[in-house]
């Protein structure tokens, strides 16, 4: 099932040049897979399977990608027209990158659904400030020096 409708595509299409009445399923599937894969580290995208379950911002990004690539493919030899396709692709990539790195949120959805972050995977961590040494880590225990100590 496509994640966007022809109406979503027509919102970004120049009606004088292109009007979408149907969707190239192969192109839409490729682009939606790429978009969803890039943000799947931040959001649970597994339930976004069609146009009714996909959030509006994601539908806009997929539609911009689709129309941009469609313009590029259709008007690739006309330099004056293909700039629009390039601009749509660049804008959708900017939005996708912003979602993937947490600078942009999807309205109405909690962030960090699928970040996979639990505990720090580096040392020192909260456990390394224990007040007693352990057999596993002899470096634990009270501080050996502090800012106020005189040498």
DSSP file (Angstrom, degrees, kcal/mol; ACC not computed):
  #  RESIDUE AA STRUCTURE BP1 BP2  ACC     N-H-->O    O-->H-N    N-H-->O    O-->H-N    TCO  KAPPA ALPHA  PHI   PSI    X-CA   Y-CA   Z-CA
    1    1 A X              0   0    0      0, 0.0     2,-0.0     0, 0.0     0, 0.0   0.000 360.0 360.0 360.0 133.4    0.0    0.0    0.0
    2    2 A X        -     0   0    0      1,-0.1    49,-1.0     2,-0.1    23,-0.0  -0.347 360.0-142.9 -67.0 150.6    1.3    3.5   -0.9
    3    3 A X  S    S+     0   0    0     47,-0.2     2,-0.3    48,-0.1    51,-0.1   0.575  83.8  45.3 -87.6 -12.4    2.1    5.9    2.0
    4    4 A X  S    S-     0   0    0     58,-0.1     2,-0.2    59,-0.0    47,-0.2  -0.873  72.1-138.8-129.7 161.7    0.8    8.8   -0.1
    5    5 A X     >  -     0   0    0     -2,-0.3     4,-1.9    46,-0.1     3,-0.4  -0.710  35.7-102.7-111.2 165.8   -2.1    9.6   -2.3
    6    6 A X  H  > S+     0   0    0     -2,-0.2     4,-2.8     1,-0.2    14,-0.3   0.860 123.8  58.2 -56.1 -33.9   -2.2   11.5   -5.6
    7    7 A X  H  > S+     0   0    0      2,-0.2     4,-1.2     1,-0.2    -1,-0.2   0.894 103.4  51.7 -63.1 -39.1   -3.6   14.5   -3.7
    8    8 A X  H  4 S+     0   0    0     -3,-0.4     4,-0.4     1,-0.2     3,-0.3   0.910 113.1  45.6 -61.4 -41.6   -0.4   14.4   -1.5
    9    9 A X  H >X S+     0   0    0     -4,-1.9     3,-1.7     1,-0.2     4,-0.8   0.911 107.6  56.2 -68.3 -43.1    1.7   14.5   -4.6
   10   10 A X  H 3< S+     0   0    0     -4,-2.8    -1,-0.2     1,-0.3    -2,-0.2   0.730  92.8  70.9 -64.7 -21.6   -0.3   17.2   -6.3
   11   11 A X  T 3< S+     0   0    0     -4,-1.2    -1,-0.3    -3,-0.3    -2,-0.2   0.796 111.6  30.8 -63.0 -26.4    0.3   19.5   -3.3
   12   12 A X  T <4 S+     0   0    0     -3,-1.7     2,-0.2    -4,-0.4    -1,-0.2   0.465 103.0  96.9-109.2  -5.4    3.9   19.7   -4.5
   13   13 A X  S  < S-     0   0    0     -4,-0.8     2,-0.9     1,-0.0    55,-0.0  -0.590  76.9-122.0 -87.7 147.1    3.4   19.3   -8.3
   14   14 A X    >>  -     0   0    0     -2,-0.2     4,-2.9     1,-0.2     3,-2.4  -0.796  21.1-150.8 -85.0 107.4    3.2   22.2  -10.6
   15   15 A X  T 34 S+     0   0    0     -2,-0.9    -1,-0.2     1,-0.3    -2,-0.0   0.667  91.8  63.6 -57.5 -18.8   -0.2   21.7  -12.2
   16   16 A X  T 34 S+     0   0    0      1,-0.1    -1,-0.3     2,-0.1     3,-0.1   0.758 119.7  22.1 -75.5 -23.2    0.9   23.3  -15.4
   17   17 A X  T <4 S+     0   0    0     -3,-2.4     2,-0.4     1,-0.4    -2,-0.2   0.786 131.2  16.4-110.5 -43.2    3.4   20.6  -16.0
   18   18 A X     <  +     0   0    0     -4,-2.9     2,-0.4    -8,-0.1    -1,-0.4  -0.999  49.3 179.2-140.3 136.4    2.3   17.5  -14.0
   19   19 A X        -     0   0    0     -2,-0.4     2,-0.6    -3,-0.1   -13,-0.0  -0.994  24.5-139.2-131.5 130.1   -0.8   16.4  -12.3
   20   20 A X        +     0   0    0     -2,-0.4   -10,-0.2   -14,-0.3     3,-0.1  -0.794  32.4 160.9 -95.8 122.7   -0.9   13.0  -10.6
   21   21 A X  S    S+     0   0    0     -2,-0.6     2,-0.3     1,-0.2   -15,-0.2   0.585  75.5  13.3-106.3 -21.4   -4.0   10.8  -11.0
   22   22 A X  S    S-     0   0    0    -16,-0.1     2,-0.4   -17,-0.1    -1,-0.2  -0.868  78.4-111.8-144.3 178.3   -2.2    7.7  -10.0
   23   23 A X        -     0   0    0     -2,-0.3     2,-1.1    -3,-0.1     3,-0.1  -0.938  17.3-127.0-122.6 136.6    1.0    6.6   -8.3
   24   24 A X     >  -     0   0    0     -2,-0.4     4,-2.6     1,-0.2     5,-0.2  -0.725  28.7-160.0 -75.3 101.6    4.1    4.7   -9.7
   25   25 A X  H  > S+     0   0    0     -2,-1.1     4,-2.6     1,-0.2     5,-0.2   0.845  84.4  53.3 -60.3 -37.7    4.0    2.1   -7.0
   26   26 A X  H  > S+     0   0    0      2,-0.2     4,-2.1     1,-0.2    -1,-0.2   0.928 111.9  44.0 -64.1 -45.5    7.7    1.1   -7.5
   27   27 A X  H  > S+     0   0    0      2,-0.2     4,-2.4     1,-0.2     5,-0.2   0.923 115.6  48.3 -64.5 -44.6    9.0    4.6   -7.2
   28   28 A X  H  X S+     0   0    0     -4,-2.6     4,-2.8     1,-0.2     5,-0.3   0.904 111.6  49.7 -64.3 -41.4    6.8    5.3   -4.1
   29   29 A X  H  X S+     0   0    0     -4,-2.6     4,-2.1    -5,-0.2    -1,-0.2   0.913 111.7  48.4 -64.5 -43.0    7.8    2.1   -2.4
   30   30 A X  H  X S+     0   0    0     -4,-2.1     4,-1.8    -5,-0.2    -2,-0.2   0.941 116.2  42.4 -61.7 -48.4   11.5    2.8   -3.0
   31   31 A X  H  X S+     0   0    0     -4,-2.4     4,-2.4     2,-0.2    -2,-0.2   0.899 114.3  49.3 -69.7 -41.0   11.3    6.3   -1.7
   32   32 A X  H  X S+     0   0    0     -4,-2.8     4,-2.8    -5,-0.2     5,-0.3   0.885 109.8  53.0 -67.0 -36.2    9.1    5.6    1.3
   33   33 A X  H  X S+     0   0    0     -4,-2.1     4,-2.2    -5,-0.3    -1,-0.2   0.915 110.6  47.7 -62.2 -42.2   11.3    2.7    2.3
   34   34 A X  H  X S+     0   0    0     -4,-1.8     4,-1.7     2,-0.2    -2,-0.2   0.924 114.0  46.2 -65.0 -44.6   14.3    5.0    2.2
   35   35 A X  H  X S+     0   0    0     -4,-2.4     4,-1.2     1,-0.2    -2,-0.2   0.947 115.1  45.8 -63.7 -48.9   12.6    7.8    4.2
   36   36 A X  H  X S+     0   0    0     -4,-2.8     4,-0.9     1,-0.2    -1,-0.2   0.864 110.4  54.3 -65.4 -35.4   11.2    5.4    6.9
   37   37 A X  H  < S+     0   0    0     -4,-2.2     3,-0.4    -5,-0.3     4,-0.3   0.879 105.3  53.8 -64.9 -36.9   14.6    3.6    7.2
   38   38 A X  H  < S+     0   0    0     -4,-1.7     3,-0.3     1,-0.2    -1,-0.2   0.798 117.6  34.9 -70.2 -27.8   16.4    6.9    7.9
   39   39 A X  H >X S+     0   0    0     -4,-1.2     4,-2.5    -3,-0.2     3,-1.6   0.415  88.6  95.9-106.3   2.7   14.0    7.8   10.8
   40   40 A X  T 3< S+     0   0    0     -4,-0.9    -1,-0.2    -3,-0.4     5,-0.1   0.660  76.6  64.9 -68.8 -14.1   13.4    4.3   12.2
   41   41 A X  T 34 S+     0   0    0     -4,-0.3    -1,-0.3    -3,-0.3    -2,-0.1   0.674 115.1  29.5 -77.3 -16.9   16.1    4.9   14.8
   42   42 A X  T <4 S+     0   0    0     -3,-1.6    72,-1.2     1,-0.3    71,-1.0   0.745 125.4  35.5-110.8 -36.0   14.1    7.6   16.3
   43   43 A X  S  < S-     0   0    0     -4,-2.5     2,-1.1    70,-0.2    -1,-0.3  -0.915  80.5-114.3-123.2 147.4   10.5    6.6   15.6
   44   44 A X        +     0   0    0     -2,-0.3     3,-0.4     1,-0.2    -4,-0.1  -0.710  38.5 172.8 -78.3 103.8    8.7    3.3   15.5
   45   45 A X    >   +     0   0    0     -2,-1.1     3,-1.5     1,-0.2    -1,-0.2   0.395  49.2  99.4 -94.9   2.0    7.8    3.2   11.8
   46   46 A X  T 3  S+     0   0    0      1,-0.3    -1,-0.2    -6,-0.1    -2,-0.0   0.753  82.5  50.0 -65.1 -23.9    6.5   -0.3   11.8
   47   47 A X  T 3  S+     0   0    0     -3,-0.4     2,-1.5     1,-0.1    -1,-0.3   0.498  84.4  93.9 -92.4  -3.1    2.8    0.8   12.0
   48   48 A X    <   +     0   0    0     -3,-1.5    -1,-0.1     1,-0.2     6,-0.1  -0.664  44.6 138.9 -90.0  84.9    3.1    3.3    9.1
   49   49 A X        +     0   0    0     -2,-1.5     2,-0.3     1,-0.1    -1,-0.2   0.589  62.0   6.1-108.9 -14.5    1.9    1.0    6.4
   50   50 A X  S >> S-     0   0    0     -3,-0.2     4,-1.3   -47,-0.1     3,-0.5  -0.878  89.8 -76.5-154.7-174.1   -0.4    3.2    4.2
   51   51 A X  T 34 S+     0   0    0    -49,-1.0   -48,-0.1    -2,-0.3   -46,-0.1   0.727 124.0  52.9 -68.8 -20.5   -1.7    6.7    3.7
   52   52 A X  T 34 S+     0   0    0      1,-0.2    -1,-0.2   -48,-0.1   -49,-0.1   0.769 114.5  39.1 -85.1 -25.0   -4.0    6.5    6.7
   53   53 A X  T <4 S+     0   0    0     -3,-0.5     2,-0.4     2,-0.1    -2,-0.2   0.554  94.7  94.2-100.4  -9.2   -1.4    5.4    9.3
   54   54 A X  S  < S-     0   0    0     -4,-1.3     5,-0.1   -51,-0.1    -9,-0.0  -0.711  82.6-113.3 -87.1 130.1    1.5    7.5    8.1
   55   55 A X     >  -     0   0    0     -2,-0.4     4,-2.3     1,-0.1     3,-0.4  -0.255  26.0-115.0 -60.1 148.0    1.9   10.9    9.9
   56   56 A X  H  > S+     0   0    0      1,-0.2     4,-2.3     2,-0.2     5,-0.2   0.853 114.1  54.0 -55.1 -39.7    1.2   14.0    7.8
   57   57 A X  H  > S+     0   0    0      1,-0.2     4,-2.0     2,-0.2    -1,-0.2   0.905 110.2  47.1 -63.5 -39.8    4.8   15.2    8.0
   58   58 A X  H  > S+     0   0    0     -3,-0.4     4,-2.6     2,-0.2     5,-0.2   0.885 110.0  53.0 -68.4 -38.9    6.1   11.9    6.8
   59   59 A X  H  X S+     0   0    0     -4,-2.3     4,-2.6     1,-0.2    -2,-0.2   0.900 108.9  50.6 -61.9 -39.5    3.6   11.9    4.0
   60   60 A X  H  X S+     0   0    0     -4,-2.3     4,-2.6    -5,-0.2    -2,-0.2   0.911 110.3  49.0 -64.0 -42.2    4.8   15.3    3.0
   61   61 A X  H  X S+     0   0    0     -4,-2.0     4,-2.4     2,-0.2    -2,-0.2   0.934 113.4  45.9 -63.9 -45.9    8.4   14.2    3.0
   62   62 A X  H  X S+     0   0    0     -4,-2.6     4,-2.8     1,-0.2    -2,-0.2   0.906 113.0  50.8 -63.9 -40.7    7.6   11.1    0.8
   63   63 A X  H  X S+     0   0    0     -4,-2.6     4,-2.9    -5,-0.2     5,-0.3   0.907 110.0  49.6 -64.5 -41.4    5.5   13.3   -1.5
   64   64 A X  H  X S+     0   0    0     -4,-2.6     4,-2.6     2,-0.2     5,-0.2   0.925 112.8  47.5 -62.6 -43.4    8.4   15.8   -1.9
   65   65 A X  H  X S+     0   0    0     -4,-2.4     4,-2.8     2,-0.2     5,-0.3   0.941 114.1  47.7 -59.9 -47.4   10.8   13.0   -2.7
   66   66 A X  H  X S+     0   0    0     -4,-2.8     4,-2.7     2,-0.2    -2,-0.2   0.954 115.6  42.2 -60.5 -53.5    8.4   11.4   -5.2
   67   67 A X  H  X S+     0   0    0     -4,-2.9     4,-2.8     2,-0.2     5,-0.2   0.897 114.8  52.5 -63.9 -39.9    7.6   14.6   -7.0
   68   68 A X  H  X S+     0   0    0     -4,-2.6     4,-2.5    -5,-0.3    -1,-0.2   0.943 113.8  41.6 -60.5 -48.6   11.2   15.7   -7.0
   69   69 A X  H  X S+     0   0    0     -4,-2.8     4,-2.6    -5,-0.2    -2,-0.2   0.868 113.8  53.3 -68.5 -35.3   12.4   12.4   -8.4
   70   70 A X  H  X S+     0   0    0     -4,-2.7     4,-2.7    -5,-0.3     5,-0.2   0.927 111.0  46.6 -64.0 -44.2    9.5   12.3  -10.9
   71   71 A X  H  X S+     0   0    0     -4,-2.8     4,-3.3     2,-0.2    -2,-0.2   0.933 112.6  50.2 -60.8 -46.6   10.4   15.8  -12.1
   72   72 A X  H  < S+     0   0    0     -4,-2.5     4,-0.3    -5,-0.2    -2,-0.2   0.921 114.8  43.7 -59.1 -44.3   14.1   14.9  -12.3
   73   73 A X  H  < S+     0   0    0     -4,-2.6     3,-0.4     2,-0.2    -1,-0.2   0.901 120.3  40.6 -68.6 -41.1   13.3   11.8  -14.4
   74   74 A X  H  < S+     0   0    0     -4,-2.7     3,-0.2     1,-0.2    -2,-0.2   0.903 128.6  27.0 -76.0 -42.4   10.7   13.5  -16.6
   75   75 A X  S >< S+     0   0    0     -4,-3.3     3,-1.7    -5,-0.2     7,-0.4  -0.052  76.1 130.1-113.1  31.1   12.5   16.8  -17.2
   76   76 A X  T 3  S+     0   0    0     -3,-0.4    -1,-0.2    -4,-0.3    -3,-0.1   0.734  75.9  49.5 -61.8 -22.1   16.2   15.7  -16.8
   77   77 A X  T 3  S+     0   0    0     -3,-0.2     2,-0.8     1,-0.1    -1,-0.3   0.539  95.5  76.8 -94.1  -6.0   17.2   17.4  -20.1
   78   78 A X    X>  -     0   0    0     -3,-1.7     4,-2.1     1,-0.2     3,-1.1  -0.849  62.7-169.3-106.6  97.5   15.5   20.7  -19.3
   79   79 A X  H 3> S+     0   0    0     -2,-0.8     4,-0.7     1,-0.3    -1,-0.2   0.779  81.9  58.8 -60.3 -30.1   17.8   22.5  -16.9
   80   80 A X  H 34 S+     0   0    0      1,-0.2    -1,-0.3     2,-0.1     4,-0.2   0.808 113.2  37.0 -71.3 -28.4   15.3   25.2  -16.1
   81   81 A X  H X> S+     0   0    0     -3,-1.1     3,-1.6    -6,-0.2     4,-0.7   0.835 104.8  65.4 -92.2 -36.3   12.6   22.8  -14.9
   82   82 A X  H 3X S+     0   0    0     -4,-2.1     4,-2.2    -7,-0.4     5,-0.2   0.677  84.6  76.4 -66.9 -15.7   14.8   20.2  -13.1
   83   83 A X  H 3X S+     0   0    0     -4,-0.7     4,-2.2     1,-0.2    -1,-0.3   0.857  91.2  55.8 -60.6 -33.3   15.8   22.8  -10.5
   84   84 A X  H <> S+     0   0    0     -3,-1.6     4,-2.3     2,-0.2    -1,-0.2   0.922 107.1  48.2 -65.2 -44.2   12.4   22.4   -8.9
   85   85 A X  H  X S+     0   0    0     -4,-0.7     4,-2.3     1,-0.2    -2,-0.2   0.912 111.3  50.3 -61.3 -43.2   12.9   18.6   -8.5
   86   86 A X  H  X S+     0   0    0     -4,-2.2     4,-2.4     1,-0.2    -1,-0.2   0.892 109.7  51.2 -62.1 -40.8   16.3   19.1   -7.0
   87   87 A X  H  X S+     0   0    0     -4,-2.2     4,-2.5     2,-0.2    -2,-0.2   0.907 110.0  49.2 -64.7 -42.4   14.9   21.6   -4.5
   88   88 A X  H  X S+     0   0    0     -4,-2.3     4,-2.5     2,-0.2     5,-0.2   0.922 112.1  48.2 -62.9 -43.8   12.1   19.3   -3.4
   89   89 A X  H  X S+     0   0    0     -4,-2.3     4,-2.2     1,-0.2    -2,-0.2   0.923 112.8  48.5 -62.8 -44.3   14.6   16.4   -2.9
   90   90 A X  H  X S+     0   0    0     -4,-2.4     4,-2.1     2,-0.2    -2,-0.2   0.913 112.3  48.4 -63.5 -43.0   17.0   18.6   -0.9
   91   91 A X  H  X S+     0   0    0     -4,-2.5     4,-2.2     1,-0.2    -1,-0.2   0.906 111.7  48.9 -65.5 -41.7   14.2   20.0    1.3
   92   92 A X  H  X S+     0   0    0     -4,-2.5     4,-2.5     1,-0.2    -1,-0.2   0.881 110.9  51.0 -67.0 -35.7   12.8   16.5    2.0
   93   93 A X  H  X S+     0   0    0     -4,-2.2     4,-2.7    -5,-0.2    -2,-0.2   0.884 108.4  52.4 -66.5 -37.8   16.3   15.3    2.8
   94   94 A X  H  X S+     0   0    0     -4,-2.1     4,-2.2     2,-0.2    -2,-0.2   0.925 112.0  45.4 -62.2 -45.2   16.7   18.2    5.2
   95   95 A X  H  X S+     0   0    0     -4,-2.2     4,-2.1     2,-0.2    -2,-0.2   0.916 113.6  49.2 -64.8 -43.4   13.5   17.3    7.0
   96   96 A X  H  X S+     0   0    0     -4,-2.5     4,-2.6     1,-0.2    -2,-0.2   0.918 111.6  48.6 -63.4 -43.7   14.4   13.6    7.1
   97   97 A X  H  X S+     0   0    0     -4,-2.7     4,-2.2     1,-0.2     6,-0.3   0.902 109.8  52.9 -62.3 -40.8   17.8   14.4    8.5
   98   98 A X  H  <>S+     0   0    0     -4,-2.2     6,-2.1     1,-0.2     5,-1.5   0.880 111.6  45.7 -62.1 -38.8   16.3   16.7   11.1
   99   99 A X  H ><5S+     0   0    0     -4,-2.1     3,-0.8     4,-0.2    -2,-0.2   0.915 112.3  51.3 -67.7 -43.0   13.9   13.9   12.2
  100  100 A X  H 3<5S+     0   0    0     -4,-2.6    -2,-0.2     1,-0.2    -1,-0.2   0.842 115.3  40.5 -66.6 -34.2   16.7   11.3   12.3
  101  101 A X  T 3<5S-     0   0    0     -4,-2.2    -1,-0.2    -5,-0.2    -2,-0.2   0.374 114.8-110.8 -99.4   6.7   19.0   13.4   14.5
  102  102 A X  T < 5S+     0   0    0     -3,-0.8    -3,-0.2    -4,-0.4    -4,-0.1   0.542  86.6 115.0  84.9   6.9   16.3   14.7   16.8
  103  103 A X  S   <S+     0   0    0     -5,-1.5     2,-0.4    -6,-0.3    -4,-0.2   0.732  79.1  42.3 -80.2 -21.7   16.3   18.4   15.7
  104  104 A X  S    S-     0   0    0     -6,-2.1     2,-0.3    -9,-0.1    -2,-0.2  -0.974  74.1-155.9-125.0 139.3   12.7   18.1   14.3
  105  105 A X        -     0   0    0     -2,-0.4     2,-0.6     6,-0.1     5,-0.1  -0.824  23.2-116.7-111.1 153.1    9.8   16.3   15.9
  106  106 A X    >   -     0   0    0     -2,-0.3     3,-2.1     3,-0.2   -51,-0.0  -0.801  43.0-112.3 -84.6 119.8    6.7   14.8   14.3
  107  107 A X  T 3  S+     0   0    0     -2,-0.6   -50,-0.1     1,-0.3   -51,-0.1  -0.269  97.9  14.5 -56.3 132.5    3.8   16.7   15.8
  108  108 A X  T 3  S+     0   0    0      1,-0.2     2,-0.4   -53,-0.1    -1,-0.3   0.355 105.8  99.3  87.5  -5.6    1.6   14.6   18.0
  109  109 A X  S <  S-     0   0    0     -3,-2.1    -1,-0.2   -66,-0.0    -3,-0.2  -0.921  75.6-115.8-115.4 140.6    4.1   11.7   18.4
  110  110 A X        -     0   0    0     -2,-0.4     3,-0.5    -3,-0.1     2,-0.1  -0.448  35.2-124.3 -68.1 145.2    6.4   11.1   21.3
  111  111 A X  S    S+     0   0    0      1,-0.2   -68,-0.1    -2,-0.1    -1,-0.1  -0.448  83.8  31.9 -86.7 162.6   10.0   11.4   20.5
  112  112 A X    >   +     0   0    0    -70,-0.2     3,-0.9    -2,-0.1     4,-0.2   0.771  66.3 147.2  68.2  28.1   12.6    8.8   21.1
  113  113 A X  T 3  S+     0   0    0    -71,-1.0   -70,-0.2    -3,-0.5     3,-0.2   0.907  80.4  20.4 -61.2 -42.0   10.3    5.8   20.6
  114  114 A X  T 3  S+     0   0    0    -72,-1.2    -1,-0.2     1,-0.1   -71,-0.2  -0.221  80.4 125.0-125.1  42.6   13.0    3.6   19.1
  115  115 A X    <   -     0   0    0     -3,-0.9    -1,-0.1   -73,-0.3     3,-0.1   0.780  57.5-145.6 -76.4 -24.2   16.2    5.1   20.2
  116  116 A X        +     0   0    0      1,-0.3     2,-0.5    -4,-0.2    -1,-0.1   0.583  47.8 144.8  72.1   7.6   17.5    1.9   21.8
  117  117 A X        +     0   0    0      1,-0.2    -1,-0.3    -5,-0.1    -2,-0.1  -0.689   5.2 142.8 -84.2 126.1   19.3    4.0   24.4
  118  118 A X        -     0   0    0      1,-0.5     2,-0.3    -2,-0.5    -1,-0.2   0.567  65.1  -2.8-122.0 -77.6   19.4    2.3   27.8
  119  119 A X  S    S-     0   0    0      1,-0.1    -1,-0.5     6,-0.0     6,-0.0  -0.853  85.9 -86.7-117.5 155.1   22.6    2.9   29.8
  120  120 A X        -     0   0    0     -2,-0.3    -1,-0.1     1,-0.1     4,-0.0  -0.327  29.2-150.7 -58.3 141.3   25.7    4.7   28.7
  121  121 A X        +     0   0    0      2,-0.0     2,-0.3    -3,-0.0    -1,-0.1  -0.106  69.4  76.5-106.1  35.5   28.1    2.4   26.9
  122  122 A X  S    S-     0   0    0      2,-0.1     2,-0.4     0, 0.0    -2,-0.0  -0.878  81.2 -84.5-137.1 168.5   31.2    4.2   28.0
  123  123 A X  S    S+     0   0    0     -2,-0.3     2,-0.1     1,-0.1    -2,-0.0  -0.976  97.2  42.9-122.7 137.4   33.3    4.5   31.1
  124  124 A X  S    S+     0   0    0     -2,-0.4     2,-0.2     1,-0.1    -2,-0.1   0.512  77.3 155.0 -80.2 157.6   33.1    6.2   33.6
  125  125 A X    >   -     0   0    0     -2,-0.1     3,-1.0    -4,-0.1     4,-0.3  -0.668  61.9 -73.7-131.7-170.5   29.4    5.9   34.2
  126  126 A X  G >  S+     0   0    0      1,-0.3     3,-1.1    -2,-0.2    -3,-0.0   0.841 129.5  55.9 -60.1 -32.9   27.2    6.3   37.3
  127  127 A X  G >  S+     0   0    0      1,-0.2     3,-1.2     2,-0.1    -1,-0.3   0.771  95.0  66.9 -70.8 -24.4   28.3    2.9   38.6
  128  128 A X  G <  S+     0   0    0     -3,-1.0    -1,-0.2     1,-0.3    13,-0.2   0.516  89.5  65.5 -77.6  -2.0   32.0    4.0   38.5
  129  129 A X  G <  S+     0   0    0     -3,-1.1    -1,-0.3    -4,-0.3    -2,-0.1   0.100  71.8 139.8-103.4  22.6   31.4    6.5   41.2
  130  130 A X    <   -     0   0    0     -3,-1.2    11,-1.8     1,-0.1    -3,-0.0  -0.304  57.3-130.6 -63.4 150.5   30.7    3.9   43.8
  131  131 A X  S    S+     0   0    0      9,-0.1    11,-0.7     2,-0.1     2,-0.4   0.606  86.6  55.0 -82.8 -10.4   32.1    4.5   47.2
  132  132 A X  S    S-     0   0    0      9,-0.3     9,-0.3    10,-0.0    -2,-0.1  -0.942  83.7-117.6-123.9 144.5   33.7    1.1   47.6
  133  133 A X        -     0   0    0     -2,-0.4     2,-0.3     7,-0.2     5,-0.2  -0.394  29.2-153.4 -71.9 155.9   36.1   -0.8   45.4
  134  134 A X        -     0   0    0      3,-1.6     6,-0.2    -2,-0.1    -1,-0.0  -0.842  28.4-111.2-125.4 165.9   35.0   -4.1   43.9
  135  135 A X  S    S+     0   0    0     -2,-0.3     3,-0.3     1,-0.2    -1,-0.1   0.876 119.1  48.9 -62.8 -37.3   36.8   -7.2   42.8
  136  136 A X  S    S+     0   0    0      1,-0.3     2,-0.4     2,-0.1    -1,-0.2   0.810 123.5  27.0 -73.3 -30.8   35.9   -6.4   39.2
  137  137 A X    >   +     0   0    0      1,-0.1    -3,-1.6     2,-0.0     3,-1.2  -0.834  56.6 179.3-141.1  98.4   37.0   -2.7   39.3
  138  138 A X  T 3  S+     0   0    0     -2,-0.4    -1,-0.1    -3,-0.3    -5,-0.1   0.588  77.5  73.8 -74.2 -10.2   39.7   -1.7   41.7
  139  139 A X  T 3  S+     0   0    0     -6,-0.0    -1,-0.2    -5,-0.0    -6,-0.1   0.604  77.4  97.1 -80.6  -9.3   39.5    1.9   40.5
  140  140 A X    <   +     0   0    0     -3,-1.2     2,-0.2    -6,-0.2    -7,-0.2  -0.296  53.3  74.4 -73.1 164.0   36.2    2.4   42.3
  141  141 A X  S    S-     0   0    0    -11,-1.8    -9,-0.3    -9,-0.3     3,-0.1  -0.738  85.6 -18.0 126.3-174.1   36.0    4.0   45.7
  142  142 A X  S    S-     0   0    0    -11,-0.7   -12,-0.1    -2,-0.2   -11,-0.0  -0.183  82.9 -82.3 -64.0 158.0   36.4    7.5   47.2
  143  143 A X        -     0   0    0      1,-0.1    -1,-0.1   -14,-0.1     3,-0.1  -0.316  28.9-148.8 -61.2 138.8   38.1   10.2   45.2
  144  144 A X  S    S-     0   0    0      1,-0.2     2,-0.3    -3,-0.1    -1,-0.1   0.730  80.1  -0.1 -81.5 -24.5   41.9   10.1   45.3
  145  145 A X        -     0   0    0      4,-0.0     2,-0.3     3,-0.0    -1,-0.2  -0.973  65.5-165.6-155.6 163.4   42.1   13.9   45.0
  146  146 A X    >   -     0   0    0     -2,-0.3     3,-1.3    -3,-0.1     0, 0.0  -0.895  41.7 -92.0-145.6 175.6   39.8   16.9   44.6
  147  147 A X  T 3  S+     0   0    0     -2,-0.3    -1,-0.0     1,-0.3     0, 0.0   0.804 120.7  51.4 -62.4 -31.2   40.0   20.5   43.6
  148  148 A X  T 3  S+     0   0    0      2,-0.1    -1,-0.3    -3,-0.0     2,-0.1   0.475  83.9 112.9 -88.9  -1.1   40.4   21.7   47.2
  149  149 A X    <   -     0   0    0     -3,-1.3     2,-0.5     2,-0.0    -4,-0.0  -0.425  59.1-139.6 -75.3 145.2   43.4   19.4   48.1
  150  150 A X              0   0    0     -2,-0.1    -2,-0.1     1,-0.1    -1,-0.0  -0.884 360.0 360.0-100.9 134.6   46.8   20.8   48.7
  151  151 A X              0   0    0     -2,-0.5    -1,-0.1     0, 0.0    -2,-0.0   0.427 360.0 360.0 -90.1 360.0   49.7   18.8   47.3
